[in-house]
Structure formats: C-alpha cells, structure tokens
C-alpha cells in the first residue's frame, strides 16, 4: 500500500515514518510539510492512503483533502490532529479515519488494516458492485425511498441523513450553500450546533450510499453541497421531463399519456414532514392535475369513460372541491348510464359544500346533474 504523509511538524513526520516502517505491506512514497508539495506529488505519483494534518501552518488539511479527492477519487484519507474539535468538519470529506495525536503503533496498524481490507475486494465482486450500484433508483412520488437493483434499499443511518438526501435530490443536482441547507433543515437550532449536525448527516449519508457504490454521489465544495444525479434515476424528475414531451394528447400518444398519468403515485415526499418541500410539492401536483384534466377531457371525447372516471376520481380524491373533476365524473357516469354513481358523486359534493362552505353547487353543475339524472 502506497502511503503519503502531510504534516507541518517535522517531528511528526519522523515519528510516522518510524511507525510505518514497522508495518508490513506499507510503502511510504512521500512526506511533505505543505499542501502545494503534496498536490504536485499526487499529480505525478500513485497513492493509496494519505495521512493529513488538519491544521497545517499556512494551509487547510480539509481543503487539501478535497483537492486530493479531485485528483484521485479512490484515495483513502486519514486525518491526524492534536484537537478533537475538527472531527465533524473532517467527516464532511468522508475520511477513512480520524486520529488524535499522539498516535500509537497499535492504533496506526488498525487503520492500515482497515484501508487494506477495503482494497482487498475480489475483482469479480468489485466489478459486480460497480456495475449494479452505478444506478440508484430514487422514488419521491407518494413516498421517499432509494435502492439499487441488486443492493436493495438504502439503509438510512439517521432520519436527518435521509432528509438531507431528499433535500439535495430535490435541488436536481444544483449546488446549495451550506448556510441555506442549515436554515431549511435545522431552522430552530443555533448555527454552530446545526453546522455540527449537518457535518454528521453528510458523513452518515455518504456512509449509507457507500454500500451501493455511491459514496462520491454527495459532492461538497466551497461551502456548498449537491448530489451527482448522473448515477441516479429519480422518478419525479423523470416524470416532469416526460410531461414536457407531452404538451397535448392525441391518438398517437394517448396510450403513453395514460401510462404517464398512472406514474404519479402520490404527492412529492408524501408521508414525510419536509416543510422545505411544500412549494415544490404544490408546484408538481398542479402540473400533474393540469395534465390529468387535459387527458380526461380528451378521453371523454373518445368515449373512454372508464379511464375518465379513474383519472377524474384521482383528482377529486386529492381535492374534493375540484369542480372540473366533478363535472368530468358526472359526464362520464351519465354517458355510461351509471345513475347510482352519478347520484352518489353529486350528493357527496353537495354535502361537502354545505358543511364546509355553507353553499350549494353552482347552477351549471346542477344543470349538468339534472341533464343525466
């Protein structure tokens, strides 16, 4: 295993050299006291594991870690420091370990062993992981779940790490400033406390995704966060993209439009109390209902009454006051000769208006009912 050391204290570099020399299978390929020297070295040399001091004299070990990961995504990073206060920030870049000085030979050997074990995956297993875990199915309509075809559901370590993933996916790959993430996910918490919880949630999220080969999916840089959606298939994003491809319903796309309508299995993140999603949830529901009404109107003209009642019924179930959905139902039941469903539908609507608003149905609704009754 090729190891790199970066520490601004010469004595620490010497101590680590002596400790590493006694561990079998380790090759110390470089030892530097500045970030610039380490970056230049990694540009030219293969490295498997880097031990980085978080507090370098003129540089940030955290920034160095991010830069190293850019050059070598598979590089394992271990942070070394004399202070425990940086632990949460360190986990923001998903390190293999975090070690507080002075470092014992036993502790160092354990970390080296962990790094070696992570790289000792059989080739066939690694190929399977890469091929199957490269795509993550994310479902946000009617629920919130994520899974890999062969790796199963993502096992969230905490509710907040799950919410963070939903939040970043909802931003569709765009970067979000750390301050905004904290404001929307930890609204009632002091900033410093929220910052620590955010770092923990990021670490937990990356750890959960790593089981599916997606630990690099969460990207952080320049105090911003985003998710790389190149390795994910998100149902509500795909649904909206397909809506844009269907501006009108006609004979050539009617079958596809019916299938598209059925893919809206519920509101965005339904069942999850994500207040930050309210505006997006409403916007997406409005888009669906607009499309569903247009589809139902076209189907009514084609005398496909069963489909009309199914679609209009779904709209009415979400908004019992939706007059247009009611009228579509009355017309479909009337054309089918289903007088019982016609009467039940009208009676329920009339009672709802009376109980909730103290009014009766509009005259044109009454006229339509009387026409078919």
Buried (B, 14 or more C-beta within 10 A) or exposed (E): BBBBBBBBBEEBBEBBEEBBEEBEEBEBBBBBBBBEEBBEBBEEEEBBBBBBBBBBEEBBBBBBBBBBBEEBEEBBBBBBBEEEEBBBBBBBBBBBBBBBBEBEEEBBBEBBEBBBEBEEEEEEEEEBBEEBBBBBBBBBBBBBBBBBEEBEEBEBBBEBBBBBBBBBBBBBBEBBEBEBBBEBBBEEBEEEEBBBBBBBBBBBBBBBBBBBBBBBBBBBBEEBBBBEBEBBEBBBBEBBEBBEEBEEBEEEBBEEBBEBBEBBEBBBBEEBEBEBBEEBBEEBBEBBBEBBBBBBBBBBEEEBBEBBBBBBBBBBEBEBEBBBBBBBBBBBBBBBEBEEBBBEBBEEBBEEBEEEEEEEBEEEBEEBBEEBE
